[in-house]
Amino acid sequence: MTNTVQPLVSVVVSCYNHAAYIEQCLLSILEQDYPQVELLVVDDGSKDDSVSVISRLQAVHGFYFNARENKGLTKSLNELVAKSNGEFVIPLGSDDVMLSGRISAQVSHMLGKPEVGICGGNIELIDEAGKLYPESRQNRYIPFRRMDFEDVFLERKPYVPATTLMIRKTALLEVGGFDEDNNLEDLMIELKITRAGYFIDCLAIPLGQHRKHKSNSSKNIRFMTDSILDTYKVFSDHPDYLFVKYRFLSSMFLKMANRDKSYAFSLLKMIPFKHWNKKTWRGLVRLFFSPLETG
């Protein structure tokens, strides 16, 4: 590709208490082979050494960096998007890693496809130290899928990992950016952009590494549950809203039935009997007859 067909890509990173991971994250962006990359970083009120690590890298590489008080993830992302100049925007978690060639692969796919609002791909799982999880836990080569709103809302096809999102900026701005009342930014933006008529294309190759550690948002089950319910509620005019809501609650009930029995009971109370499914019944068996998991 020549520069005339190489649009600028803005990578936006909001960091909060990720001093142990942020250097690997930023270097994985700076070392991409795609030449037209703009990096914008905000430290969202970290209490650790994140600011020092980012400042040291910024002094060498010259990317935009702002350290300030905590405002929350989605507010931080919108702040960076407002300062960005790229045709495409990549929001990357400050504990995650881009694989080599990722941006080039996504730009090549997005060019000439104005109907595609988001491009994603598959991921590898790594631990706190950056070590790959066993192959039995990896799922790198899920086939290509094109997804519309129904596919995302009803989970008819495998989800698009947040680590891999590249968003067409015009589509992002059309739907009002990231929802600042909901810090589960990936699901909400996928639903908003597909609801606006765009597709999500998910490539059949791994594009990033998602780091699993104790402070992942996904480890905060109550936060995740409330955030996902709040997300679904935005689309409560959909005829299958109640099905989607109670299917999710049944899945969470099953997951928590032998991990946190008190919380599992509270989830069960939220599911009307007429919306019970196989997972609800399996959760009941697990709740009463399975030993409590610890650790």
Residue frames relative to the residue before (quaternion, step in Angstrom):
aa qw qx qy qz dx dy dz
M 1.0000 0.0000 0.0000 0.0000 0.00 0.00 0.00
T 0.3365 -0.7020 0.5858 0.2255 3.55 -1.14 0.67
N 0.6895 -0.4947 0.3266 0.4162 3.57 -1.24 0.33
T 0.5984 0.5884 -0.3683 0.4001 3.62 1.13 -0.59
V 0.7582 0.2885 -0.1867 0.5541 3.59 1.18 -0.42
Q 0.5665 0.5493 -0.4059 0.4612 3.57 1.15 0.60
P 0.1735 -0.8238 0.5323 0.0895 3.58 0.09 1.25
L 0.5604 -0.5923 0.4643 0.3458 3.54 -1.23 0.54
V 0.1653 -0.7598 0.6242 0.0760 3.55 -1.07 0.89
S 0.1913 -0.7759 0.5940 0.0925 3.58 -0.81 1.04
V 0.1342 -0.7694 0.6213 0.0626 3.56 -0.78 1.07
V 0.0986 -0.8104 0.5775 0.0111 3.58 -0.64 1.14
V 0.0456 -0.8045 0.5904 -0.0458 3.55 -0.81 1.11
S 0.1023 -0.7592 0.6413 0.0429 3.56 -0.85 1.05
C 0.1391 -0.8191 0.5556 0.0319 3.56 -0.64 1.17
Y 0.0740 0.7705 -0.6319 0.0404 3.54 -1.04 0.83
N 0.8503 -0.1457 0.0463 0.5036 3.56 -0.49 1.28
H 0.4958 0.6384 -0.4416 0.3893 3.57 0.94 0.91
A 0.0991 0.8336 -0.5344 0.0989 3.58 0.99 0.84
A 0.6647 0.5289 -0.3031 0.4319 3.58 1.04 -0.74
Y 0.7829 0.3561 -0.1516 0.4871 3.59 1.17 -0.56
I 0.5767 0.6657 -0.3735 0.2911 3.58 1.08 -0.69
E 0.6185 0.5475 -0.3720 0.4235 3.63 0.98 -0.64
Q 0.6615 0.4890 -0.3136 0.4743 3.60 0.88 -0.87
C 0.6160 0.5501 -0.3368 0.4523 3.58 1.03 -0.80
L 0.7311 0.4442 -0.2541 0.4513 3.59 0.67 -1.09
L 0.6469 0.5115 -0.3315 0.4582 3.59 0.97 -0.75
S 0.6242 0.5380 -0.3498 0.4457 3.59 1.06 -0.64
I 0.6315 0.4943 -0.3207 0.5039 3.59 1.23 -0.46
L 0.6983 0.4955 -0.2678 0.4418 3.55 0.82 -1.05
E 0.7115 0.4481 -0.2491 0.4806 3.60 1.15 -0.55
Q 0.3733 0.7200 -0.4994 0.3048 3.61 1.21 0.26
D 0.4802 -0.6897 0.4640 0.2800 3.60 -1.10 0.66
Y 0.5374 0.6076 -0.4142 0.4129 3.60 1.23 -0.15
P 0.3939 -0.7911 0.4195 0.2074 3.61 -0.62 1.09
Q 0.7291 0.4291 -0.2293 0.4813 3.61 1.12 -0.57
V 0.3144 0.7487 -0.5134 0.2776 3.58 0.41 1.26
E 0.1253 -0.7559 0.6410 0.0458 3.53 -1.02 0.96
L 0.1403 -0.8034 0.5767 0.0488 3.58 -0.69 1.10
L 0.0080 -0.7825 0.6216 -0.0350 3.56 -0.89 1.04
V 0.0508 -0.8182 0.5708 -0.0471 3.56 -0.73 1.14
V 0.0385 -0.7547 0.6526 0.0551 3.55 -1.15 0.70
D 0.2475 -0.7079 0.6314 0.1975 3.53 -1.13 0.68
D 0.2647 -0.8195 0.5006 0.0878 3.52 -0.54 1.28
G 0.7774 -0.3786 0.1874 0.4661 3.56 0.69 1.15
S 0.1652 0.8209 -0.5303 0.1326 3.59 1.02 0.74
K 0.3318 -0.7345 0.5630 0.1832 3.57 -1.20 0.67
D 0.6421 0.4980 -0.3290 0.4810 3.60 1.25 -0.13
D 0.7301 -0.4365 0.3113 0.4237 3.60 -1.20 -0.50
S 0.2483 0.8081 -0.5067 0.1690 3.60 1.20 0.36
V 0.6583 0.5283 -0.3246 0.4268 3.61 0.84 -0.93
S 0.6517 0.5163 -0.3155 0.4573 3.59 0.96 -0.83
V 0.6603 0.5051 -0.3090 0.4619 3.57 0.94 -0.89
I 0.6832 0.4791 -0.2914 0.4677 3.58 0.86 -0.94
S 0.6406 0.5361 -0.3274 0.4415 3.60 0.94 -0.86
R 0.6372 0.5250 -0.3295 0.4580 3.58 0.98 -0.79
L 0.6809 0.4655 -0.2887 0.4861 3.59 0.93 -0.84
Q 0.6364 0.5424 -0.3271 0.4402 3.59 1.00 -0.80
A 0.6256 0.5503 -0.3306 0.4432 3.57 1.06 -0.75
V 0.6911 0.4559 -0.2645 0.4946 3.58 1.12 -0.66
H 0.8170 0.3182 -0.1224 0.4651 3.58 0.79 -1.04
G 0.4059 -0.7905 0.4098 0.2058 3.59 1.23 -0.14
F 0.3893 0.7149 -0.5005 0.2946 3.61 1.07 0.52
Y 0.6198 -0.5318 0.4194 0.3963 3.57 -1.30 0.29
F 0.0892 0.7923 -0.5987 0.0771 3.58 -0.94 0.94
N 0.0064 0.7765 -0.6292 0.0333 3.53 -0.99 0.93
A 0.1163 -0.7676 0.6282 0.0517 3.57 -0.88 1.02
R 0.1474 0.7936 -0.5689 0.1574 3.57 -0.74 1.08
E 0.7181 -0.4135 0.3241 0.4564 3.55 -1.34 -0.14
N 0.6293 -0.5610 0.3940 0.3661 3.53 -1.27 0.40
K 0.0420 -0.7955 0.6046 0.0001 3.56 -0.95 0.98
G 0.5798 -0.5685 0.3938 0.4307 3.59 1.18 -0.37
L 0.6675 -0.5665 0.3236 0.3590 3.53 -1.17 0.69
T 0.7419 0.4339 -0.2681 0.4352 3.59 0.59 -1.06
K 0.6028 0.5260 -0.3607 0.4795 3.60 1.08 -0.60
S 0.6470 0.5221 -0.3124 0.4596 3.58 1.00 -0.83
L 0.6588 0.5058 -0.3142 0.4599 3.59 0.93 -0.86
N 0.6579 0.4995 -0.3159 0.4667 3.59 0.93 -0.83
E 0.6078 0.5536 -0.3394 0.4571 3.58 1.07 -0.74
L 0.6957 0.4601 -0.2716 0.4801 3.58 0.92 -0.88
V 0.6182 0.5369 -0.3470 0.4574 3.59 1.00 -0.76
A 0.6386 0.5423 -0.3232 0.4400 3.59 1.00 -0.82
K 0.7054 0.4364 -0.2530 0.4979 3.59 1.14 -0.61
S 0.5808 0.6307 -0.3584 0.3694 3.57 1.24 -0.36
N 0.2928 -0.7649 0.5556 0.1435 3.54 -1.28 0.51
G 0.5137 0.7030 -0.3871 0.3035 3.58 1.26 -0.14
E 0.5285 -0.5941 0.5055 0.3350 3.52 -1.33 0.39
F 0.7587 0.2054 -0.1137 0.6077 3.53 1.22 -0.61
V 0.1997 -0.7731 0.5949 0.0920 3.56 -1.15 0.73
I 0.1070 -0.7683 0.6287 0.0553 3.56 -0.99 0.91
P 0.1392 -0.7617 0.6254 0.0959 3.62 -0.63 1.07
L 0.0278 -0.8266 0.5615 -0.0256 3.58 -0.50 1.15
G 0.4735 -0.6661 0.5044 0.2788 3.55 -0.95 0.93
S 0.4937 -0.7037 0.4302 0.2757 3.57 -0.91 0.90
D 0.6630 0.4399 -0.3169 0.5162 3.59 1.28 0.08
D 0.6235 0.5444 -0.3378 0.4480 3.60 1.27 0.02
V 0.3300 -0.7502 0.5555 0.1404 3.55 -1.33 0.33
M 0.3433 -0.7006 0.5847 0.2224 3.57 -1.08 0.78
L 0.3499 -0.6951 0.5791 0.2427 3.56 -1.07 0.71
S 0.6460 -0.5454 0.3707 0.3846 3.57 -1.17 0.61
G 0.8212 0.2579 -0.1935 0.4708 3.56 -1.04 0.82
R 0.3916 0.7595 -0.4575 0.2461 3.55 1.27 -0.03
I 0.7124 0.4631 -0.2867 0.4424 3.59 0.67 -1.08
S 0.6267 0.5415 -0.3381 0.4469 3.60 0.96 -0.80
A 0.6650 0.5097 -0.3058 0.4521 3.58 0.92 -0.92
Q 0.6967 0.4745 -0.2873 0.4549 3.59 0.90 -0.86
V 0.6367 0.5093 -0.3398 0.4688 3.59 0.96 -0.78
S 0.6358 0.5356 -0.3337 0.4445 3.60 0.90 -0.88
H 0.6801 0.4804 -0.2922 0.4704 3.56 0.99 -0.79
M 0.7061 0.4931 -0.2740 0.4281 3.59 0.91 -0.90
L 0.5693 0.6105 -0.3937 0.3849 3.61 1.08 -0.60
G 0.8311 0.1919 -0.1585 0.4973 3.57 -0.88 0.95
K 0.6753 0.4349 -0.2981 0.5157 3.59 1.26 0.23
P 0.0670 -0.8469 0.5265 0.0335 3.62 0.45 1.13
E 0.5917 0.5797 -0.3678 0.4225 3.59 1.20 -0.34
V 0.6374 0.5157 -0.3220 0.4734 3.60 1.25 -0.32
G 0.2035 -0.8101 0.5426 0.0894 3.56 -0.55 1.16
I 0.7850 0.1181 -0.0430 0.6067 3.55 1.17 -0.65
C 0.0978 -0.7500 0.6497 0.0759 3.55 -1.14 0.74
G 0.0164 -0.7932 0.6085 -0.0184 3.55 -0.94 0.95
G 0.1883 -0.7641 0.6016 0.1374 3.52 -1.28 -0.32
N 0.6416 -0.5103 0.4002 0.4096 3.54 -1.25 -0.33
I 0.3126 -0.7631 0.5440 0.1548 3.57 -1.28 0.28
E 0.3036 -0.6520 0.6452 0.2579 3.46 -1.49 0.11
L 0.3410 -0.7225 0.5625 0.2126 3.57 -1.15 0.62
I 0.0339 -0.7845 0.6192 0.0040 3.55 -0.96 0.94
D 0.4566 -0.6811 0.4973 0.2833 3.56 -1.23 0.44
E 0.7876 -0.3318 0.2242 0.4684 3.57 -1.30 -0.10
A 0.7242 0.4363 -0.2344 0.4799 3.58 1.05 -0.79
G 0.5676 -0.6110 0.3764 0.4035 3.59 1.28 -0.02
K 0.4783 0.6658 -0.4359 0.3715 3.57 1.27 0.22
L 0.5091 -0.6609 0.4624 0.3003 3.56 -0.97 0.90
Y 0.4782 -0.6306 0.5301 0.3045 3.55 -1.12 0.73
P 0.6517 -0.5046 0.3732 0.4260 3.63 -1.18 0.37
E 0.6492 -0.5463 0.3693 0.3790 3.56 -1.16 0.61
S 0.6049 0.5752 -0.3568 0.4194 3.59 1.08 -0.63
R 0.6968 0.4443 -0.2639 0.4974 3.60 1.24 -0.43
Q 0.6137 0.5745 -0.3420 0.4200 3.59 1.25 -0.26
N 0.0297 -0.7763 0.6296 0.0090 3.54 -1.20 0.59
R 0.0336 0.8854 -0.4600 0.0581 3.52 0.78 1.16
Y 0.8101 0.3334 -0.1166 0.4680 3.57 0.97 -0.78
I 0.1126 0.7623 -0.6148 0.1681 3.56 0.72 1.10
P 0.5222 -0.6704 0.4171 0.3223 3.64 -0.80 0.92
F 0.6624 -0.4879 0.3953 0.4086 3.54 -1.29 0.42
R 0.0560 0.7807 -0.6221 0.0180 3.56 -1.10 0.73
R 0.2280 -0.7161 0.6432 0.1463 3.52 -1.18 0.75
M 0.1086 -0.8321 0.5439 -0.0061 3.54 -0.71 1.11
D 0.1825 -0.7400 0.6354 0.1241 3.54 -1.10 0.81
F 0.7709 -0.3567 0.2326 0.4737 3.59 -1.27 -0.07
E 0.6574 0.5197 -0.3216 0.4408 3.58 0.88 -0.89
D 0.6315 0.5394 -0.3304 0.4484 3.58 1.01 -0.79
V 0.6966 0.4623 -0.2738 0.4754 3.58 0.94 -0.89
F 0.7038 0.4817 -0.2789 0.4414 3.59 0.76 -1.03
L 0.7601 0.3604 -0.1913 0.5057 3.58 0.95 -0.87
E 0.3660 -0.7560 0.4643 0.2811 3.59 1.35 0.00
R 0.2198 0.8073 -0.5153 0.1857 3.55 0.90 0.97
K 0.7610 0.2007 -0.1328 0.6024 3.59 1.25 -0.30
P 0.6637 -0.5103 0.3449 0.4245 3.61 -1.17 0.45
Y 0.5483 -0.6555 0.4208 0.3043 3.55 -0.96 0.96
V 0.4346 -0.6586 0.5480 0.2775 3.54 -1.33 0.38
P 0.3947 -0.7454 0.4738 0.2534 3.64 -0.50 1.08
A 0.5507 -0.6401 0.4326 0.3160 3.56 -0.95 0.93
T 0.5889 0.6111 -0.3517 0.3950 3.58 1.10 -0.72
T 0.7692 0.4164 -0.1817 0.4494 3.59 1.09 -0.66
L 0.4463 0.7413 -0.4379 0.2441 3.61 1.20 -0.08
M 0.0036 0.7102 -0.7035 -0.0264 3.53 -1.17 0.84
I 0.1383 -0.8306 0.5393 0.0103 3.58 -0.61 1.21
R 0.4335 -0.6564 0.5475 0.2853 3.56 -0.99 0.86
K 0.4581 -0.7352 0.4191 0.2720 3.58 -0.55 1.15
T 0.6221 0.5395 -0.3572 0.4409 3.60 0.98 -0.72
A 0.6477 0.5028 -0.3165 0.4769 3.59 1.04 -0.75
L 0.6359 0.5373 -0.3205 0.4519 3.57 1.00 -0.84
L 0.6926 0.4602 -0.2729 0.4838 3.57 0.92 -0.89
E 0.5955 0.5896 -0.3541 0.4151 3.58 1.08 -0.70
V 0.7494 0.3655 -0.2068 0.5118 3.58 1.04 -0.76
G 0.6331 -0.5917 0.3208 0.3822 3.58 1.23 0.34
G 0.5907 -0.5967 0.3650 0.4023 3.58 1.22 0.38
F 0.7277 -0.3781 0.3156 0.4774 3.54 -1.27 -0.41
D 0.4925 -0.6674 0.4796 0.2864 3.56 -1.04 0.84
E 0.2984 -0.8080 0.4843 0.1539 3.58 -0.40 1.21
D 0.6298 0.5070 -0.3422 0.4787 3.59 1.27 -0.04
N 0.7377 0.3145 -0.1859 0.5678 3.57 1.30 0.01
N 0.2296 -0.8214 0.5117 0.1037 3.57 -0.44 1.23
L 0.5353 0.5433 -0.4404 0.4736 3.59 1.24 0.27
E 0.1164 -0.8960 0.4238 0.0638 3.50 0.63 1.26
D 0.6587 0.5660 -0.3333 0.3670 3.60 0.95 -0.78
L 0.6927 0.4642 -0.2955 0.4662 3.61 0.75 -0.98
M 0.6589 0.5207 -0.3199 0.4387 3.58 0.88 -0.89
I 0.7056 0.4521 -0.2932 0.4602 3.60 0.79 -0.92
E 0.6032 0.5417 -0.3636 0.4588 3.60 1.07 -0.60
L 0.6801 0.4784 -0.2888 0.4746 3.59 0.94 -0.86
K 0.6580 0.5170 -0.3199 0.4443 3.60 0.91 -0.85
I 0.7050 0.4663 -0.2763 0.4574 3.56 0.87 -0.93
T 0.6657 0.4621 -0.3188 0.4915 3.62 0.96 -0.69
R 0.6043 0.5431 -0.3605 0.4581 3.62 1.08 -0.62
A 0.6519 0.5108 -0.3038 0.4709 3.59 1.16 -0.60
G 0.6581 -0.5565 0.2923 0.4143 3.60 1.28 0.03
Y 0.5588 0.5970 -0.3975 0.4163 3.57 1.26 0.04
F 0.3991 -0.6749 0.5599 0.2679 3.54 -1.35 0.29
I 0.2652 -0.6747 0.6484 0.2325 3.50 -1.41 0.26
D 0.1287 -0.7647 0.6276 0.0690 3.57 -0.84 1.02
C 0.1142 -0.7942 0.5957 0.0360 3.56 -0.78 1.05
L 0.3403 -0.7766 0.5000 0.1764 3.56 -0.46 1.25
A 0.5131 -0.6852 0.4457 0.2619 3.54 -1.17 0.67
I 0.6213 0.5227 -0.3385 0.4755 3.59 1.19 0.47
P 0.5134 -0.6196 0.4759 0.3551 3.62 -1.16 0.44
L 0.1602 -0.8129 0.5582 0.0438 3.55 -0.89 1.01
G 0.8228 0.0794 -0.0195 0.5624 3.58 1.15 -0.40
Q 0.3603 -0.6865 0.5822 0.2449 3.50 -1.40 0.11
H 0.2003 -0.7743 0.5934 0.0913 3.54 -0.79 1.08
R 0.2890 -0.7885 0.5270 0.1307 3.54 -0.69 1.15
K 0.2034 -0.7647 0.6034 0.0989 3.56 -0.85 1.03
H 0.2039 0.7670 -0.5851 0.1667 3.58 -0.74 1.08
K 0.7345 -0.4853 0.2626 0.3949 3.53 -1.27 0.36
S 0.7381 0.4169 -0.2407 0.4726 3.61 1.09 -0.59
N 0.3003 0.7438 -0.5310 0.2732 3.62 1.20 0.36
S 0.5501 -0.6019 0.4613 0.3497 3.58 -1.07 0.71
S 0.6313 0.5627 -0.3295 0.4198 3.57 1.07 -0.76
K 0.5982 0.5595 -0.3632 0.4441 3.60 1.24 -0.34
N 0.6357 0.4858 -0.3204 0.5072 3.57 1.24 -0.40
I 0.2302 -0.8432 0.4705 0.1208 3.53 0.25 1.33
R 0.6599 0.5041 -0.3256 0.4520 3.61 0.90 -0.80
F 0.6335 0.5175 -0.3216 0.4769 3.59 1.01 -0.80
M 0.6742 0.4966 -0.2989 0.4577 3.57 0.87 -0.95
T 0.6565 0.5161 -0.3138 0.4519 3.58 0.92 -0.90
D 0.6813 0.4820 -0.2916 0.4674 3.58 0.83 -0.97
S 0.6632 0.5147 -0.3105 0.4459 3.60 0.94 -0.87
I 0.6696 0.4860 -0.3073 0.4701 3.59 0.94 -0.84
L 0.6332 0.5140 -0.3332 0.4730 3.60 0.99 -0.76
D 0.6427 0.5129 -0.3211 0.4699 3.59 1.00 -0.82
T 0.6316 0.5316 -0.3249 0.4615 3.58 1.06 -0.77
Y 0.6762 0.4887 -0.2990 0.4632 3.58 0.81 -0.97
K 0.6253 0.5724 -0.3403 0.4068 3.59 1.02 -0.79
V 0.5688 0.5947 -0.3759 0.4259 3.59 1.14 -0.59
F 0.7553 0.3347 -0.1683 0.5378 3.57 1.17 -0.67
S 0.2367 0.8257 -0.4820 0.1731 3.56 1.16 0.65
D 0.5602 0.5873 -0.3999 0.4258 3.59 1.26 -0.09
H 0.5135 0.6376 -0.4251 0.3861 3.59 1.26 -0.16
P 0.5345 -0.6668 0.4034 0.3271 3.62 -0.85 0.86
D 0.7300 0.3926 -0.2393 0.5056 3.60 1.16 -0.47
Y 0.2670 0.8016 -0.5017 0.1858 3.59 1.23 0.36
L 0.6938 0.4712 -0.3017 0.4535 3.61 0.75 -0.93
F 0.6081 0.5408 -0.3524 0.4622 3.58 1.03 -0.71
V 0.6768 0.4894 -0.2907 0.4668 3.59 0.88 -0.97
K 0.6519 0.5303 -0.3110 0.4438 3.58 0.92 -0.92
Y 0.7604 0.3922 -0.2260 0.4658 3.58 0.70 -1.03
R 0.5573 0.5548 -0.4004 0.4704 3.60 1.16 -0.37
F 0.6545 0.5041 -0.3081 0.4718 3.57 0.97 -0.86
L 0.6665 0.4994 -0.3121 0.4571 3.59 0.87 -0.90
S 0.6355 0.5163 -0.3333 0.4675 3.60 1.02 -0.71
S 0.6307 0.5243 -0.3302 0.4672 3.60 1.03 -0.75
M 0.6773 0.4772 -0.2916 0.4780 3.58 0.95 -0.86
F 0.6090 0.5434 -0.3483 0.4609 3.59 1.07 -0.69
L 0.6514 0.5034 -0.3115 0.4746 3.58 0.93 -0.88
K 0.6624 0.5244 -0.3044 0.4400 3.58 0.93 -0.90
M 0.7690 0.3890 -0.1917 0.4696 3.57 0.94 -0.91
A 0.4464 0.7514 -0.4259 0.2338 3.59 1.24 -0.34
N 0.7924 0.1987 -0.1373 0.5602 3.62 1.04 -0.63
R 0.5834 0.5481 -0.3874 0.4573 3.58 1.23 0.59
D 0.7741 -0.0423 0.0717 0.6276 3.55 1.01 -0.91
K 0.2207 -0.8429 0.4762 0.1189 3.55 0.22 1.32
S 0.6194 0.5445 -0.3495 0.4446 3.59 1.02 -0.68
Y 0.6838 0.4601 -0.2862 0.4887 3.57 0.90 -0.90
A 0.6024 0.5587 -0.3531 0.4476 3.58 1.08 -0.73
F 0.6379 0.5188 -0.3282 0.4649 3.60 0.96 -0.80
S 0.6590 0.5049 -0.3190 0.4572 3.59 0.95 -0.83
L 0.6302 0.5135 -0.3318 0.4786 3.59 1.09 -0.65
L 0.6405 0.5371 -0.3261 0.4416 3.57 0.95 -0.87
K 0.6441 0.5391 -0.3188 0.4392 3.58 1.01 -0.81
M 0.6498 0.5289 -0.3111 0.4487 3.58 1.21 -0.45
I 0.6733 0.4919 -0.2814 0.4749 3.60 1.28 -0.28
P 0.3411 -0.7360 0.5424 0.2187 3.65 -0.46 1.10
F 0.6227 -0.5869 0.3632 0.3686 3.58 -1.00 0.80
K 0.6596 0.5250 -0.3256 0.4282 3.60 0.94 -0.80
H 0.6956 0.4345 -0.2725 0.5030 3.61 1.25 -0.27
W 0.3857 0.6984 -0.5103 0.3210 3.60 1.19 0.26
N 0.0773 -0.7782 0.6217 0.0445 3.56 -1.16 0.70
K 0.7797 -0.3375 0.2204 0.4791 3.59 -1.25 -0.16
K 0.6492 0.5151 -0.3260 0.4549 3.58 1.02 -0.74
T 0.5996 0.5489 -0.3636 0.4550 3.59 1.08 -0.62
W 0.6836 0.4757 -0.2845 0.4748 3.58 0.88 -0.93
R 0.6322 0.5108 -0.3333 0.4779 3.60 1.01 -0.77
G 0.6342 0.5344 -0.3265 0.4534 3.57 1.04 -0.76
L 0.6245 0.5360 -0.3373 0.4571 3.59 1.03 -0.73
V 0.6423 0.5074 -0.3194 0.4774 3.57 0.96 -0.85
R 0.6712 0.4961 -0.2954 0.4649 3.56 0.91 -0.93
L 0.6376 0.5570 -0.3242 0.4221 3.58 0.99 -0.87
F 0.7899 0.3551 -0.1672 0.4712 3.58 0.85 -0.96
F 0.8084 0.3122 -0.1400 0.4790 3.58 1.07 -0.61
S 0.6612 0.4861 -0.3261 0.4692 3.63 1.18 -0.16
P 0.5032 -0.6452 0.4705 0.3303 3.59 -1.01 0.70
L 0.5689 -0.6079 0.4418 0.3341 3.55 -1.17 0.61
E 0.3632 -0.7160 0.5517 0.2261 3.57 -0.84 0.97
T 0.1145 -0.7802 0.6116 0.0646 3.55 -1.11 0.72
G 0.7534 0.3842 -0.2810 0.4537 3.54 -1.23 0.50
